[in-house]
Amino acid sequence: KKFRLMGWHLVQTTNPNEMKLIDNSGTEFVRQMANLSAGVAAGFGNGFLSAAANNVLKRDVGTTTTVNGFVFGTEE
């Protein structure tokens, strides 16, 4: 099954000024260039479907930080 990313809310303890949500194939769903220490929330209507079955959702911030929050979606 594939996941469909429908939205997220994340807060970082430090601000690396960039965060990406990607799947195992390297497909980039979100690139956030904002003050993430203030928290970011997003909803995507129909969402973003993973490129292949059994991919996992990954977060890449490019530096060491703690991220709190959640992502939500469906499995198809």
Order of alpha helices (4+ residues) and beta strands (2+ residues): beta-beta-beta-beta-beta-beta
